[in-house]
């Protein structure tokens, strides 16, 4: 038994916030910083912000509704639900409980997966394992990010603003969902998931609030600025994972991959990878300009974009990769 994608869905909040608007809100001009800096650094023109009473579970459930409809299965057929996001409704219980309640899924088991921006790819890998070990037939992997609620527009000085700008002003909200189903068909579906962790870099982009280290410090509950090591690892995916992927799967990255879906951190990173790896830009799916960096939802949102464009066809070879704080790097190979 192998697993393959049988349904996808996404949800994007209706509120559109441009980069220029967010820069004005943060008083860029007061600090003497030119408007338009963040678009230049990330390529992000606009993103979506959730409403004040719209939470991670709401966003995830709306994306999942579309995936269930797209898969043409009933809710009763879903055996497991995995919620995979950077943000969550609360510390405990797992946010998946709220998502399942909103979806009226009562006869499945569910749990959350935390792995920063790579949570969704980790969830897909676990879902594949559940199907291959006959513990589940259909698994819903879903993400719902309300990261705008963790954005702080308070800056100590101009340098603090510039350091945090690439992350703070490209963050967006949204959700994505993929349903994996079992199949006996050969040559299709989930091929391989490869993950590596570099724990010595854990102290990069830490959201300190919400844990027991700072249990009563709401000022710690915001997403900090980016760090060079994360950018470096994003660019070094080719050195770390792609040779391993090639040897274990037998795919030549530059020749065999039909579509490449990376996490959406910055447009220039994808352009740099295209140049360094000699991989055509037209095969790289980019949505950061329209939706910003939506954390763990980046991959499913971009995948749905690819499917809705009509470019992804059954039998196409698909590669999805990401870098998450921790630091973790991930790569998932599939035949759609």
Order of alpha helices (4+ residues) and beta strands (2+ residues): beta-beta-alpha-alpha-beta-alpha-beta-alpha-beta-alpha-beta-alpha-beta-beta-alpha-alpha-alpha-beta-alpha-alpha-alpha-beta-beta
